[in-house]
């Protein structure tokens, strides 16, 4: 949102009487540096929150049948108050412990492992005990006047009995922090647009082989085994390396190696080199970043007019047909845990309450941490192999460039190396120039950047990163000057903004050229992995499980050099350094028409130019007026 001009958030107009209030902790504000202070009209420091007062908690208390046990702070409201349930279009309430206490006039509840670390829980308990009533599902619920709560930590020296399996092996079920809720209950979106409750794994399968791949707390272990015993489910329990097992359960647990059946996981220091080496013929490459989630790739869920819609994505349909798939990039821990079922026999994906066979999938990442329970194949990129494609003189020259700029060579830097060796010197000059711009070594440009320069660059590249000192006018150039240039030269341009505009950019129709504009592209911790296909020159673009044809789609990024405070370099620009130095209009040319009616205009202009120069040298972020 650029101050008062075209006020919008992701395309949503912001009325003039609406003010944006941003809440931020001190540590995050400090990391943003001067950029934080330059982007807000007023900053108010909030007082520190006083330390919380915690009631007495009794230790090592036995867990009674009517006691309330909180395995995790994440779902305390569902356990304590209740949760909504859906059954083929019928909405109902499954009461929690407190709602039952209100209905049955119970005067005492014992809470084990209460989540006092959650401020919302602390506030709720304080209000509850002061008023002896609570608000839930649109109405107040009263408690007896003598109602009281007792807080405890459970005695975990003993655990619920485990029913041992017979000869027949049970179904394999992976247990981690992400899959844990599936053992209690699940839902399925039906063809009629309703939610149908499904049995949890324990109730659905009489025999299960538990593969525990993640650390569970002692209370989570207790709750898991309690749920299995309640469902009379027989269990064999196996754990991958370095998984915590409570002492009383160690004799029941079988240690196993990391999961490695079914599909393959590659960990590499260079994603592009690994892809080139391991990608199956005709495989679909899907780029992932830490924000990529399971449903966005495989199963789209929406709710409209009280009707649920569940739609298999084009990607999931390709998997069902046995099409080879390559998942590449960085993965959140949650997403990586959802993919663990790919690495047991039979390999599957758990989608909408059902297993989907998924045999031909390769996962490539440069971060092994989210995949700690899986067997990994290591792939090491050796830049010497790419340097060897050049003559010895040119190779040595390029090595010195990397050393001088303190940059790491990537295989992607060599993707456009011509087969004709007579063109290698020119190619090297171009790469050297781009690497220097990437390092923040910008030329002193006398003339302003013109639309012709940028459009010519985009004729030869799929995207460009406009880089300059702060306040050079990059945003104004793209949104105003470039658009006007397109109109005047009968080459209309349609500008789409930020990541919220990606879908509209991909589905663009008409004769105009679609350009996606991402301003201040190196302030957020966004790595732009989803645009890698465009950077590589692919003709198809997979986005949220759907394939889109690319027809002259381009992207313009804009930002300041990485040595500015609060800037970082996204992975996309490390691997594809399509930097272009930007020079805005001279300040006197911009300000002279504004100041022509002022007295002492030359003096004012001189003062503004002096301040502007000092602000740029200091690295302050300058936003449009």
C-alpha positions as CSV (number, residue, x, y, z in Angstrom):
1,X,0.0,0.0,0.0
2,X,1.7,3.2,-1.1
3,X,0.6,5.8,1.4
4,X,-2.4,7.8,0.1
5,X,-2.1,6.9,-3.6
6,X,-4.3,4.0,-4.8
7,X,-4.8,2.8,-1.2
8,X,-5.3,-1.0,-1.4
9,X,-4.3,-4.2,0.3
10,X,-3.9,-7.0,-2.1
11,X,-6.3,-5.3,-4.5
12,X,-8.9,-4.5,-1.8
13,X,-9.6,-0.8,-1.8
14,X,-8.9,0.9,1.6
15,X,-11.3,3.8,2.3
16,X,-9.8,7.1,3.3
17,X,-11.3,6.9,6.8
18,X,-9.7,3.6,7.5
19,X,-6.4,3.6,9.4
20,X,-4.1,0.6,9.5
21,X,-2.8,-0.4,13.0
22,X,0.1,-2.8,13.1
23,X,1.1,-4.7,16.2
24,X,4.7,-5.9,16.3
25,X,7.0,-7.2,19.0
26,X,10.2,-5.2,19.8
27,X,12.5,-7.9,18.5
28,X,10.8,-7.9,15.1
29,X,10.9,-4.1,14.9
30,X,14.5,-4.1,15.7
31,X,15.3,-6.5,12.9
32,X,13.5,-4.2,10.4
33,X,15.8,-1.3,11.5
34,X,15.2,2.0,9.9
35,X,12.7,0.6,7.5
36,X,10.3,0.0,10.4
37,X,10.4,3.7,11.4
38,X,10.1,5.0,7.9
39,X,6.9,3.2,7.0
40,X,4.5,4.3,9.8
41,X,2.9,7.6,10.5
42,X,3.1,7.2,14.3
43,X,4.7,4.6,16.6
44,X,3.6,4.0,20.1
45,X,5.4,1.8,22.6
46,X,3.1,-0.4,24.5
47,X,3.8,-1.1,28.2
48,X,5.3,-4.4,29.1
49,X,2.9,-7.2,30.2
50,X,3.2,-8.0,33.9
51,X,4.3,-11.5,34.8
52,X,1.4,-14.0,34.9
53,X,0.2,-15.3,38.3
54,X,-0.1,-19.1,38.2
55,X,-2.3,-20.9,40.7
56,X,-1.0,-23.8,42.8
57,X,-0.3,-26.9,40.7
58,X,-0.2,-30.3,42.5
59,X,2.5,-32.7,41.2
60,X,2.3,-36.4,40.4
61,X,-1.4,-36.7,40.7
62,X,-3.2,-39.8,39.3
63,X,-5.5,-39.2,36.4
64,X,-9.1,-40.0,37.2
65,X,-11.7,-41.0,34.7
66,X,-13.5,-37.6,35.1
67,X,-10.3,-35.5,35.1
68,X,-9.4,-33.2,32.2
69,X,-6.1,-33.9,30.4
70,X,-4.6,-31.4,28.0
71,X,-2.1,-33.3,25.8
72,X,-1.3,-30.0,23.9
73,X,-2.0,-26.3,24.4
74,X,-3.2,-26.1,20.8
75,X,-6.6,-27.6,21.2
76,X,-7.5,-26.7,24.8
77,X,-10.7,-25.0,23.8
78,X,-12.1,-28.1,22.1
79,X,-11.2,-30.3,25.1
80,X,-12.4,-27.8,27.8
81,X,-15.4,-26.0,26.1
82,X,-16.4,-28.2,23.2
83,X,-16.2,-28.2,19.4
84,X,-18.6,-28.0,16.5
85,X,-19.3,-31.2,14.6
86,X,-20.7,-31.7,11.2
87,X,-22.6,-34.8,10.0
88,X,-23.8,-34.8,6.5
89,X,-25.0,-31.2,6.8
90,X,-26.1,-31.3,10.4
91,X,-24.3,-28.9,12.7
92,X,-24.0,-30.0,16.3
93,X,-21.8,-29.5,19.4
94,X,-19.6,-32.1,21.0
95,X,-19.5,-30.7,24.6
96,X,-16.1,-30.4,26.4
97,X,-15.5,-31.0,30.0
98,X,-16.6,-27.5,31.2
99,X,-19.8,-27.5,29.2
100,X,-20.6,-31.0,30.7
101,X,-19.9,-29.6,34.1
102,X,-22.3,-26.8,33.5
103,X,-25.0,-29.1,32.2
104,X,-24.6,-31.7,35.0
105,X,-24.1,-29.1,37.9
106,X,-20.6,-30.5,38.7
107,X,-18.8,-28.4,41.3
108,X,-15.2,-29.5,40.8
109,X,-12.9,-30.3,37.9
110,X,-9.3,-31.4,38.0
111,X,-7.2,-30.1,35.1
112,X,-4.0,-31.9,34.2
113,X,-1.3,-30.1,32.3
114,X,-3.3,-26.9,31.9
115,X,-1.9,-24.6,29.2
116,X,-1.0,-21.6,31.3
117,X,1.5,-20.6,28.7
118,X,-1.4,-19.5,26.6
119,X,-2.5,-15.9,27.6
120,X,-6.0,-16.6,26.3
121,X,-6.3,-19.6,28.6
122,X,-5.1,-17.6,31.6
123,X,-7.6,-14.8,30.9
124,X,-10.4,-17.3,30.4
125,X,-9.7,-19.0,33.8
126,X,-9.5,-15.7,35.6
127,X,-12.9,-14.6,34.2
128,X,-14.4,-18.0,34.8
129,X,-13.5,-18.2,38.5
130,X,-14.6,-14.5,39.0
131,X,-18.0,-14.8,37.4
132,X,-18.7,-18.6,37.6
133,X,-20.0,-18.6,34.0
134,X,-18.6,-18.6,30.5
135,X,-19.7,-17.8,27.0
136,X,-19.7,-20.5,24.3
137,X,-21.6,-21.2,21.1
138,X,-23.4,-17.9,21.3
139,X,-24.8,-18.1,24.8
140,X,-23.8,-17.9,28.5
141,X,-23.4,-21.1,30.6
142,X,-23.7,-20.9,34.4
143,X,-21.7,-23.0,36.9
144,X,-22.5,-23.8,40.5
145,X,-21.7,-21.1,42.9
146,X,-19.3,-23.4,44.7
147,X,-17.6,-24.5,41.5
148,X,-13.8,-24.8,41.7
149,X,-10.8,-25.9,39.7
150,X,-7.8,-27.9,40.8
151,X,-4.7,-27.9,38.7
152,X,-2.3,-30.8,38.6
153,X,0.6,-32.4,36.7
154,X,-0.2,-36.1,36.1
155,X,1.6,-39.1,37.5
156,X,3.2,-40.7,34.5
157,X,5.0,-43.6,36.2
158,X,2.4,-45.9,34.6
159,X,0.6,-45.8,31.3
160,X,-2.6,-47.4,29.9
161,X,-2.1,-51.0,29.0
162,X,-1.2,-51.9,25.4
163,X,-3.2,-54.7,23.8
164,X,-0.5,-56.7,22.0
165,X,-1.2,-57.8,18.4
166,X,-1.7,-61.3,17.1
167,X,0.1,-62.9,14.2
168,X,-1.5,-60.8,11.5
169,X,0.4,-57.5,11.0
170,X,-1.7,-54.4,11.4
171,X,-2.0,-51.4,9.1
172,X,1.0,-49.1,9.2
173,X,0.1,-45.7,10.7
174,X,2.7,-42.9,11.1
175,X,2.6,-40.9,14.3
176,X,4.0,-37.4,14.4
177,X,2.7,-34.0,15.7
178,X,0.8,-33.4,12.4
179,X,-0.9,-36.8,12.1
180,X,-1.7,-37.3,15.8
181,X,-5.3,-35.8,15.5
182,X,-6.2,-38.4,12.9
183,X,-6.1,-41.2,15.5
184,X,-9.1,-39.7,17.2
185,X,-11.4,-38.4,14.5
186,X,-11.4,-37.3,10.9
187,X,-13.7,-35.7,8.3
188,X,-14.4,-36.3,4.7
189,X,-16.0,-33.8,2.2
190,X,-18.7,-35.7,0.4
191,X,-19.9,-35.3,-3.2
192,X,-23.0,-33.6,-1.8
193,X,-21.0,-30.8,-0.3
194,X,-21.3,-31.9,3.3
195,X,-18.8,-32.9,5.9
196,X,-19.0,-36.6,6.9
197,X,-17.3,-37.6,10.2
198,X,-15.0,-40.6,9.9
199,X,-13.7,-42.9,12.6
200,X,-10.2,-42.2,13.8
201,X,-7.5,-44.7,13.0
202,X,-7.8,-46.5,16.3
203,X,-11.6,-47.0,16.0
204,X,-11.4,-47.8,12.3
205,X,-8.6,-50.5,12.4
206,X,-8.6,-53.3,15.0
207,X,-4.8,-53.8,14.6
208,X,-2.3,-51.1,13.9
209,X,1.5,-50.9,13.5
210,X,2.4,-47.5,15.0
211,X,5.5,-45.9,13.4
212,X,6.4,-43.1,15.7
213,X,8.6,-40.6,13.8
214,X,8.4,-37.5,16.0
215,X,9.0,-36.6,19.6
216,X,5.8,-36.8,21.7
217,X,5.5,-35.5,25.2
218,X,4.8,-38.0,28.0
219,X,1.3,-36.7,28.1
220,X,0.8,-37.2,24.4
221,X,2.1,-40.8,24.7
222,X,-0.4,-41.3,27.6
223,X,-3.3,-39.8,25.6
224,X,-2.4,-41.8,22.5
225,X,-2.3,-45.2,24.4
226,X,-5.5,-44.3,26.3
227,X,-7.3,-43.7,23.0
228,X,-6.1,-47.0,21.6
229,X,-7.2,-48.9,24.7
230,X,-10.6,-47.2,24.6
231,X,-11.0,-48.4,21.0
232,X,-9.7,-51.9,21.9
233,X,-7.1,-51.5,19.2
234,X,-4.1,-53.9,19.3
235,X,-0.7,-52.1,18.8
236,X,2.8,-52.9,17.8
237,X,4.9,-49.7,18.4
238,X,8.1,-48.9,16.4
239,X,10.2,-45.7,16.6
240,X,12.6,-44.2,14.2
241,X,16.0,-43.0,15.5
242,X,16.2,-40.3,18.1
243,X,12.6,-40.4,19.1
244,X,11.8,-39.9,22.8
245,X,10.2,-42.9,24.5
246,X,9.0,-42.7,28.1
247,X,10.9,-45.0,30.4
248,X,7.9,-47.2,31.3
249,X,7.2,-47.9,27.6
250,X,10.7,-48.8,26.4
251,X,10.2,-52.5,26.7
252,X,7.2,-52.3,24.4
253,X,8.9,-50.3,21.7
254,X,10.9,-51.7,18.8
255,X,13.6,-49.3,17.4
256,X,13.8,-49.2,13.6
257,X,15.9,-47.5,10.9
258,X,14.8,-44.3,9.2
259,X,11.9,-44.7,6.8
260,X,13.1,-45.3,3.2
261,X,10.8,-47.5,1.3
262,X,8.5,-46.5,-1.6
263,X,10.0,-43.2,-2.8
264,X,13.3,-41.3,-2.7
265,X,14.5,-38.3,-0.7
266,X,17.5,-36.4,-2.0
267,X,19.3,-33.8,0.1
268,X,21.7,-31.6,-1.9
269,X,23.6,-28.4,-1.7
270,X,22.3,-27.4,-5.1
271,X,18.7,-28.1,-6.0
272,X,19.1,-27.5,-9.7
273,X,22.1,-29.9,-10.1
274,X,20.2,-32.5,-8.1
275,X,17.1,-32.1,-10.3
276,X,19.1,-32.5,-13.4
277,X,20.7,-35.7,-12.1
278,X,17.6,-37.4,-10.5
279,X,14.6,-36.1,-12.4
280,X,12.8,-38.9,-14.2
281,X,11.9,-38.5,-17.8
282,X,8.6,-36.5,-18.3
283,X,8.4,-35.8,-14.6
284,X,6.4,-32.8,-13.3
285,X,8.5,-30.5,-11.2
286,X,6.6,-28.8,-8.3
287,X,8.5,-26.1,-6.4
288,X,8.0,-25.8,-2.7
289,X,8.9,-23.3,-0.1
290,X,8.2,-23.2,3.7
291,X,4.7,-21.7,3.1
292,X,3.6,-24.4,0.7
293,X,0.9,-26.5,2.3
294,X,-0.5,-29.9,1.6
295,X,-4.1,-29.0,0.6
296,X,-2.9,-26.2,-1.8
297,X,-1.1,-28.9,-3.9
298,X,-3.4,-31.8,-3.7
299,X,-6.9,-31.0,-2.5
300,X,-8.6,-27.6,-2.6
301,X,-11.2,-27.0,0.1
302,X,-13.7,-24.1,0.1
303,X,-17.0,-23.2,1.8
304,X,-19.7,-21.2,0.0
305,X,-23.3,-20.7,1.0
306,X,-22.9,-23.4,3.7
307,X,-21.8,-25.9,1.1
308,X,-18.3,-27.4,1.3
309,X,-16.4,-28.0,-1.9
310,X,-13.5,-30.4,-2.1
311,X,-11.7,-30.7,-5.4
312,X,-8.8,-32.9,-6.4
313,X,-6.1,-30.8,-8.0
314,X,-4.6,-31.5,-11.4
315,X,-1.5,-32.6,-9.6
316,X,-3.3,-35.2,-7.5
317,X,-5.0,-36.6,-10.6
318,X,-1.6,-36.9,-12.3
319,X,-0.3,-38.8,-9.2
320,X,-3.2,-41.2,-9.4
321,X,-2.3,-41.9,-13.1
322,X,1.2,-42.8,-12.0
323,X,2.8,-39.7,-13.5
324,X,6.3,-39.2,-12.1
325,X,6.5,-36.1,-9.8
326,X,9.4,-34.2,-8.4
327,X,8.8,-32.1,-5.3
328,X,11.7,-29.6,-5.0
329,X,12.7,-26.9,-2.6
330,X,12.2,-26.2,1.1
331,X,9.5,-27.8,3.2
332,X,7.8,-26.8,6.4
333,X,7.9,-29.4,9.2
334,X,4.2,-29.8,8.9
335,X,4.3,-30.5,5.2
336,X,7.3,-32.8,5.5
337,X,5.5,-34.8,8.2
338,X,2.4,-35.2,5.9
339,X,4.7,-36.6,3.2
340,X,6.2,-39.3,5.4
341,X,3.6,-41.8,4.2
342,X,5.4,-41.7,0.8
343,X,8.3,-43.6,2.4
344,X,6.6,-46.7,3.7
345,X,5.0,-49.6,1.9
346,X,2.6,-49.1,0.2
347,X,3.5,-45.4,-0.4
348,X,0.5,-43.2,-0.2
349,X,-0.8,-39.7,0.4
350,X,-3.6,-39.3,2.9
351,X,-6.2,-37.0,1.1
352,X,-9.7,-36.2,2.3
353,X,-9.8,-39.2,4.6
354,X,-8.5,-41.7,2.1
355,X,-5.1,-43.1,1.0
356,X,-4.0,-42.3,-2.5
357,X,-1.4,-44.5,-4.1
358,X,1.8,-42.4,-4.8
359,X,4.7,-44.4,-6.2
360,X,6.7,-42.3,-8.6
361,X,7.6,-39.3,-6.4
362,X,11.0,-37.9,-5.8
363,X,11.6,-35.2,-3.1
364,X,14.7,-32.9,-3.4
365,X,15.6,-30.4,-0.7
366,X,18.6,-28.5,0.6
367,X,17.4,-28.7,4.2
368,X,17.3,-32.0,5.9
369,X,15.9,-30.8,9.2
370,X,12.2,-31.4,8.4
371,X,12.9,-34.9,7.2
372,X,14.7,-36.2,10.3
373,X,12.8,-39.6,10.3
374,X,13.5,-40.4,6.6
375,X,16.4,-42.1,4.9
376,X,18.3,-39.6,2.7
377,X,20.4,-39.8,-0.4
378,X,23.1,-37.1,-0.4
379,X,23.9,-35.3,-3.6
380,X,26.9,-32.9,-3.7
381,X,27.2,-30.3,-6.4
382,X,30.8,-29.9,-7.6
383,X,31.3,-26.5,-9.4
384,X,34.5,-27.8,-10.9
385,X,32.4,-29.8,-13.4
386,X,30.7,-26.7,-14.6
387,X,33.9,-24.7,-14.7
388,X,35.4,-27.4,-16.8
389,X,32.9,-26.6,-19.6
390,X,34.9,-23.3,-20.1
391,X,38.4,-22.9,-21.3
392,X,41.0,-22.9,-18.5
393,X,41.5,-19.1,-18.8
394,X,37.8,-18.3,-18.7
395,X,37.3,-20.8,-15.8
396,X,40.1,-19.2,-13.8
397,X,38.7,-15.8,-14.5
398,X,35.2,-16.8,-13.3
399,X,36.6,-18.4,-10.2
400,X,38.3,-15.2,-9.3
401,X,35.0,-13.3,-9.7
402,X,33.3,-15.5,-7.2
403,X,36.2,-15.2,-4.8
404,X,36.3,-11.4,-5.1
405,X,32.6,-11.0,-4.6
406,X,32.4,-13.7,-1.9
407,X,29.6,-15.5,-3.8
408,X,28.8,-19.2,-4.1
409,X,28.6,-20.7,-7.6
410,X,25.4,-22.4,-8.5
411,X,24.7,-24.9,-11.2
412,X,21.8,-22.6,-12.4
413,X,24.4,-19.9,-13.3
414,X,25.5,-22.2,-16.1
415,X,22.1,-23.2,-17.5
416,X,22.3,-20.6,-20.3
417,X,26.0,-21.3,-21.2
418,X,26.1,-21.6,-25.0
419,X,27.2,-24.7,-26.7
420,X,29.3,-22.6,-29.0
421,X,32.6,-22.0,-27.2
422,X,33.2,-18.8,-29.3
423,X,30.4,-17.2,-27.3
424,X,31.7,-18.1,-23.9
425,X,33.7,-14.9,-23.4
426,X,30.6,-12.8,-24.0
427,X,28.6,-15.1,-21.7
428,X,31.2,-14.7,-19.0
429,X,31.1,-10.9,-19.3
430,X,27.3,-10.9,-18.9
431,X,27.4,-13.3,-15.9
432,X,30.2,-11.2,-14.2
433,X,28.1,-8.1,-14.6
434,X,25.0,-9.6,-13.1
435,X,27.0,-11.1,-10.2
436,X,28.5,-7.7,-9.5
437,X,25.0,-6.1,-9.4
438,X,23.9,-8.9,-7.1
439,X,26.8,-8.0,-4.8
440,X,25.5,-4.4,-4.7
441,X,28.3,-3.0,-6.9
442,X,26.1,-0.7,-9.0
443,X,27.4,1.5,-11.7
444,X,27.2,5.3,-11.6
445,X,24.5,5.9,-14.2
446,X,24.2,9.4,-15.6
447,X,20.8,8.9,-17.4
448,X,17.6,7.7,-15.9
449,X,16.3,4.2,-16.6
450,X,13.9,4.2,-19.5
451,X,10.9,1.9,-20.2
452,X,12.7,0.8,-23.3
453,X,15.7,-0.5,-21.3
454,X,13.5,-2.6,-18.9
455,X,11.2,-4.0,-21.6
456,X,14.3,-4.9,-23.7
457,X,15.7,-6.8,-20.7
458,X,12.4,-8.6,-20.3
459,X,12.5,-9.6,-23.9
460,X,15.6,-11.6,-23.1
461,X,14.7,-12.7,-19.5
462,X,11.6,-14.0,-17.8
463,X,12.0,-11.6,-14.8
464,X,14.1,-8.7,-13.7
465,X,15.1,-7.3,-10.3
466,X,15.3,-3.5,-10.4
467,X,17.9,-2.6,-7.7
468,X,18.9,0.9,-6.6
469,X,19.4,3.1,-3.6
470,X,16.3,3.8,-1.7
471,X,13.9,6.5,-3.0
472,X,15.0,6.2,-6.6
473,X,11.4,5.9,-7.8
474,X,11.2,2.2,-8.8
475,X,7.6,1.8,-7.7
476,X,6.4,4.9,-9.5
477,X,8.3,3.9,-12.6
478,X,6.7,0.5,-12.8
479,X,3.2,1.5,-11.9
480,X,3.0,4.8,-13.8
481,X,5.7,5.3,-16.3
482,X,5.9,1.8,-17.6
483,X,2.1,1.5,-17.9
484,X,2.0,4.8,-19.8
485,X,4.8,3.7,-22.1
486,X,2.7,0.7,-23.0
487,X,-0.3,2.8,-23.9
488,X,1.7,5.3,-26.0
489,X,3.4,2.6,-28.0
490,X,0.3,0.4,-28.5
491,X,1.8,-2.4,-26.4
492,X,-0.6,-2.4,-23.5
493,X,0.7,-3.7,-20.2
494,X,-1.4,-5.0,-17.3
495,X,0.3,-4.8,-13.9
496,X,-0.6,-7.3,-11.2
497,X,0.6,-6.7,-7.7
498,X,2.3,-8.8,-5.0
499,X,1.8,-12.5,-4.3
500,X,-1.9,-12.0,-3.9
501,X,-2.1,-11.2,-7.6
502,X,-0.4,-14.4,-8.8
503,X,-3.6,-16.2,-9.7
504,X,-5.0,-13.2,-11.7
505,X,-1.6,-12.8,-13.4
506,X,-1.6,-16.5,-14.5
507,X,-5.2,-16.4,-15.7
508,X,-4.7,-13.1,-17.6
509,X,-6.8,-12.7,-20.7
510,X,-6.6,-10.2,-23.5
511,X,-3.9,-8.7,-25.7
512,X,-2.0,-6.8,-23.1
513,X,1.2,-8.2,-21.6
514,X,0.7,-9.5,-18.0
515,X,3.5,-8.3,-15.6
516,X,3.5,-9.2,-12.0
517,X,5.1,-6.5,-9.8
518,X,6.7,-7.4,-6.5
519,X,7.9,-4.3,-4.6
520,X,10.4,-4.4,-1.7
521,X,11.0,-7.9,-2.7
522,X,13.9,-8.5,-0.3
523,X,12.4,-7.3,2.9
524,X,10.1,-10.2,3.8
525,X,11.5,-13.7,4.3
526,X,10.0,-14.8,1.0
527,X,12.2,-16.9,-1.2
528,X,9.9,-16.9,-4.4
529,X,10.6,-20.6,-5.1
530,X,7.2,-20.8,-6.9
531,X,8.6,-18.7,-9.7
532,X,11.5,-21.0,-10.4
533,X,9.8,-22.5,-13.5
534,X,9.5,-19.1,-15.0
535,X,13.2,-18.4,-14.3
536,X,14.2,-21.6,-16.0
537,X,12.3,-20.7,-19.1
538,X,9.6,-23.4,-18.7
539,X,6.5,-23.1,-20.8
540,X,4.2,-24.4,-18.0
541,X,3.8,-23.0,-14.5
542,X,2.4,-25.2,-11.7
543,X,0.7,-23.1,-9.0
544,X,-1.3,-24.6,-6.1
545,X,-1.7,-27.9,-7.9
546,X,-2.8,-26.5,-11.2
547,X,-0.8,-26.2,-14.5
548,X,-1.0,-22.9,-16.3
549,X,0.5,-22.2,-19.8
550,X,3.0,-19.2,-19.9
551,X,2.4,-16.7,-22.7
552,X,4.8,-13.9,-22.4
553,X,4.2,-13.6,-18.6
554,X,6.9,-11.5,-16.9
555,X,7.8,-10.5,-13.4
556,X,9.4,-7.3,-12.1
557,X,10.9,-7.4,-8.7
558,X,12.2,-4.2,-7.0
559,X,14.3,-3.6,-4.0
560,X,17.5,-2.2,-2.5
561,X,20.9,-3.9,-2.3
562,X,21.3,-6.5,0.4
563,X,23.8,-4.4,2.4
564,X,20.9,-2.1,3.3
565,X,19.6,-2.8,6.8
566,X,16.7,-5.3,7.0
567,X,17.3,-6.7,3.5
568,X,18.2,-10.3,2.6
569,X,18.6,-12.2,-0.6
570,X,15.9,-14.7,-1.6
571,X,17.1,-18.0,-2.9
572,X,15.6,-17.3,-6.4
573,X,18.0,-14.4,-6.9
574,X,21.0,-16.3,-5.7
575,X,20.4,-18.9,-8.3
576,X,19.1,-16.6,-11.0
577,X,20.8,-13.2,-10.6
578,X,18.7,-11.2,-13.0
579,X,19.6,-7.9,-11.4
580,X,19.3,-4.6,-13.3
581,X,20.6,-1.3,-11.9
582,X,17.9,1.4,-11.8
583,X,18.3,5.1,-12.0
584,X,15.3,7.4,-11.4
585,X,14.6,10.8,-12.7
586,X,16.8,13.6,-11.4
587,X,15.5,15.1,-8.2
588,X,15.5,18.7,-9.6
589,X,13.4,17.6,-12.5
590,X,10.8,16.1,-10.2
591,X,10.7,18.9,-7.7
592,X,11.1,22.0,-9.9
593,X,7.4,22.0,-11.1
594,X,6.3,21.5,-7.5
595,X,8.5,24.3,-6.1
596,X,8.0,26.9,-8.9
597,X,5.3,28.8,-7.0
598,X,7.4,28.9,-3.7
599,X,9.5,31.7,-2.6
600,X,13.2,30.9,-2.4
601,X,12.6,27.8,-4.6
602,X,16.4,27.3,-5.4
603,X,17.2,27.4,-1.7
604,X,14.5,24.9,-0.8
605,X,15.6,22.6,-3.7
606,X,19.2,22.7,-2.4
607,X,18.1,21.8,1.1
608,X,15.9,18.9,-0.1
609,X,18.7,17.6,-2.3
610,X,21.2,17.7,0.6
611,X,18.8,15.8,3.0
612,X,17.9,13.3,0.2
613,X,21.6,12.6,-0.4
614,X,22.3,12.1,3.3
615,X,19.3,9.8,3.7
616,X,20.4,7.6,0.8
617,X,24.0,7.4,2.1
618,X,22.6,6.4,5.5
619,X,20.5,3.6,3.9
620,X,17.2,5.0,5.1
621,X,14.2,3.7,3.4
622,X,12.4,6.5,1.5
623,X,8.8,5.9,0.5
624,X,6.8,7.9,-2.0
625,X,4.9,10.9,-0.7
